[in-house]
Amino acid sequence: MRTPLKIVLVGLPGSGKSSLGKLLAKQLNFVFIDLDHLIEQETGKKISEIFAEQGEGKFRELESIYLNKVLDGVEGFVLSTGGGTPCFNDNMDLINEKAVSVYLEVPLEEILKRLSNDQIGKRPLFSGLGQGEIILKLKNLLASREMYYLQSKIKLQGEDISPEMLISELMTFFRN
């Protein structure tokens, strides 16, 4: 029996994990899972509510619990993680043990554009911040998280990372 392919996308908020993940899952005929949405469904609370009511520590605990559940599933999937998921509770080690991790390394200027065009209120980390504060926050996040992201098995760089690029990299990864 072949092991199902499990692909886990990591990167900063706004790097395209959810958008690319949906497109990739569709092309591969896989299930797409957004970890933040799964947590919201399972708990009945928005991520921002969990942060506000129970704190980041409780959120990170829930995140690890649901990440484990997804990774222990039997079917292949594409999983979009939250930007901080790989950085807590040995999650990056777990991801690399049970899946193919992919770091979407998008230039900060492009992420800033995406966050400005996106509804910024949907992202608790950035709500209420001006553009200068957002870019500073992104730089700080990158500085603290990049060591985890760089542990990914596949690293893709650029502003326009496509499902086709990722599929090509996956093929190369499995050939080697």
Backbone torsions as a table, in degrees:
resi	resn	phi	psi	omega
1	MET	NA	134.7	-179.5
2	ARG	-84.9	144.1	177.1
3	THR	-75.0	133.0	179.4
4	PRO	-67.2	145.6	179.7
5	LEU	-78.2	125.4	179.1
6	LYS	-120.1	119.7	-177.4
7	ILE	-114.8	126.6	-178.2
8	VAL	-120.4	120.9	-179.0
9	LEU	-94.4	129.9	178.0
10	VAL	-127.6	157.5	179.0
11	GLY	154.9	175.7	-179.5
12	LEU	-63.8	157.8	171.0
13	PRO	-56.6	135.6	180.0
14	GLY	87.9	2.0	-179.3
15	SER	-79.9	-8.9	176.0
16	GLY	100.9	17.5	-177.5
17	LYS	-58.8	-46.2	-178.9
18	SER	-72.2	-46.2	-179.0
19	SER	-62.0	-50.5	180.0
20	LEU	-66.0	-40.2	-179.4
21	GLY	-58.0	-44.0	179.0
22	LYS	-62.4	-45.7	-179.3
23	LEU	-64.8	-43.6	-180.0
24	LEU	-63.8	-45.7	179.7
25	ALA	-59.9	-40.5	179.7
26	LYS	-63.8	-45.6	-179.4
27	GLN	-64.8	-35.6	-178.6
28	LEU	-88.9	-5.3	-175.4
29	ASN	59.8	44.3	178.7
30	PHE	-108.9	165.6	171.5
31	VAL	-76.5	140.0	173.1
32	PHE	-106.2	133.0	178.5
33	ILE	-128.5	128.3	172.9
34	ASP	-103.2	115.0	-173.9
35	LEU	-59.1	-42.0	178.8
36	ASP	-61.9	-42.9	179.2
37	HIS	-65.0	-38.5	178.0
38	LEU	-61.3	-44.8	178.7
39	ILE	-61.0	-43.0	178.9
40	GLU	-62.9	-42.8	178.6
41	GLN	-62.6	-47.4	-174.6
42	GLU	-70.1	-35.1	-177.3
43	THR	-93.5	-18.2	-176.1
44	GLY	73.9	15.2	-179.4
45	LYS	-130.5	148.1	173.4
46	LYS	-70.4	152.4	178.4
47	ILE	-55.9	-42.5	-179.6
48	SER	-61.7	-34.4	177.6
49	GLU	-69.0	-41.0	178.7
50	ILE	-61.9	-46.2	177.7
51	PHE	-58.1	-48.1	-175.3
52	ALA	-68.4	-41.9	-173.9
53	GLU	-86.0	-35.8	-171.8
54	GLN	-121.5	-9.1	177.0
55	GLY	90.2	165.2	-178.1
56	GLU	-64.9	-36.1	-179.0
57	GLY	-57.5	-45.2	179.0
58	LYS	-65.9	-40.9	178.2
59	PHE	-60.0	-46.3	-178.8
60	ARG	-62.9	-33.9	176.4
61	GLU	-65.1	-47.4	177.9
62	LEU	-61.3	-42.3	-179.9
63	GLU	-57.4	-45.2	179.6
64	SER	-66.2	-39.9	179.2
65	ILE	-61.0	-48.1	-177.2
66	TYR	-74.4	-31.4	174.4
67	LEU	-61.0	-46.2	177.8
68	ASN	-58.4	-45.1	-179.5
69	LYS	-60.5	-45.0	-179.0
70	VAL	-65.0	-46.5	-177.3
71	LEU	-66.6	-25.4	178.3
72	ASP	-85.2	-3.8	178.2
73	GLY	-64.3	160.2	-173.9
74	VAL	-92.2	-15.2	-176.4
75	GLU	-100.7	162.0	175.8
76	GLY	-74.3	151.5	-178.6
77	PHE	-160.7	169.3	167.3
78	VAL	-117.0	124.1	-177.1
79	LEU	-114.7	127.3	172.7
80	SER	-98.8	121.2	179.5
81	THR	-95.6	165.8	168.7
82	GLY	-72.3	157.1	-176.9
83	GLY	-57.6	-30.4	-178.1
84	GLY	-94.0	-9.2	-175.0
85	THR	-48.9	-49.0	-176.1
86	PRO	-67.1	-14.0	-168.2
87	CYS	-93.7	-0.1	-174.9
88	PHE	-130.1	150.9	170.4
89	ASN	53.3	36.1	-179.5
90	ASP	57.5	27.3	-177.9
91	ASN	-63.2	-36.5	-178.5
92	MET	-66.0	-38.6	176.3
93	ASP	-61.4	-43.7	179.4
94	LEU	-62.8	-44.9	179.2
95	ILE	-59.3	-47.6	-177.7
96	ASN	-68.4	-27.2	178.8
97	GLU	-72.6	-36.0	-170.5
98	LYS	-113.3	-0.6	-174.0
99	ALA	-154.6	175.4	171.3
100	VAL	-97.6	113.5	-179.4
101	SER	-88.6	141.8	-179.3
102	VAL	-131.8	120.6	177.6
103	TYR	-94.0	119.7	175.7
104	LEU	-93.6	101.6	-177.2
105	GLU	-98.4	99.5	-176.4
106	VAL	-108.6	136.1	179.4
107	PRO	-54.7	142.8	-177.2
108	LEU	-58.5	-34.8	-180.0
109	GLU	-62.7	-39.3	178.8
110	GLU	-68.6	-41.3	177.9
111	ILE	-61.7	-42.5	179.2
112	LEU	-59.9	-42.6	176.8
113	LYS	-59.6	-46.9	-179.0
114	ARG	-62.9	-41.3	-179.2
115	LEU	-69.9	-31.9	179.0
116	SER	-70.9	-40.1	-179.3
117	ASN	-76.1	-34.4	178.9
118	ASP	-68.1	164.0	173.9
119	GLN	-77.5	104.2	-174.7
120	ILE	-61.6	-27.3	-179.7
121	GLY	-63.8	-19.9	178.9
122	LYS	-73.9	-12.5	-175.5
123	ARG	-114.0	103.9	-175.6
124	PRO	-57.0	-31.2	-178.9
125	LEU	-63.2	-26.8	-171.7
126	PHE	-115.5	-5.5	-176.1
127	SER	-64.5	136.9	179.4
128	GLY	82.1	0.9	-179.3
129	LEU	-98.1	145.3	173.6
130	GLY	-81.2	173.3	-176.7
131	GLN	-59.3	-42.2	179.2
132	GLY	-62.4	-40.8	179.6
133	GLU	-69.3	-35.2	179.2
134	ILE	-65.8	-45.0	-179.2
135	ILE	-65.3	-37.7	176.5
136	LEU	-64.6	-42.8	178.2
137	LYS	-62.0	-43.5	178.3
138	LEU	-61.5	-43.1	179.3
139	LYS	-62.0	-42.4	179.0
140	ASN	-66.4	-41.2	178.0
141	LEU	-62.3	-45.1	-179.8
142	LEU	-61.2	-43.9	-179.5
143	ALA	-60.4	-37.9	-177.3
144	SER	-87.2	-21.2	-173.9
145	ARG	-107.0	-19.8	-171.8
146	GLU	-59.7	-32.2	-179.9
147	MET	-62.2	-29.2	176.3
148	TYR	-78.6	-47.4	-179.4
149	TYR	-57.3	-38.9	-176.5
150	LEU	-69.5	-9.4	175.6
151	GLN	-80.1	-3.9	-178.6
152	SER	-62.9	149.7	-179.9
153	LYS	-71.7	-31.7	178.6
154	ILE	-127.6	136.2	178.5
155	LYS	-124.3	123.8	178.0
156	LEU	-117.1	133.9	-179.0
157	GLN	-119.1	146.7	172.8
158	GLY	135.4	174.5	-179.4
159	GLU	-86.2	-31.0	-174.1
160	ASP	-122.0	70.8	178.4
161	ILE	-80.5	121.9	-175.4
162	SER	-106.0	160.8	174.3
163	PRO	-57.8	-36.5	-179.8
164	GLU	-63.0	-41.6	176.8
165	MET	-60.0	-44.8	-178.0
166	LEU	-67.2	-41.2	177.8
167	ILE	-61.4	-42.5	177.6
168	SER	-60.2	-43.9	178.9
169	GLU	-66.0	-37.3	177.8
170	LEU	-63.7	-42.2	178.9
171	MET	-61.1	-45.5	178.2
172	THR	-62.2	-42.6	179.7
173	PHE	-58.9	-45.3	-177.3
174	PHE	-75.7	-27.1	174.8
175	ARG	-66.9	-37.4	179.7
176	ASN	-82.8	NA	NA
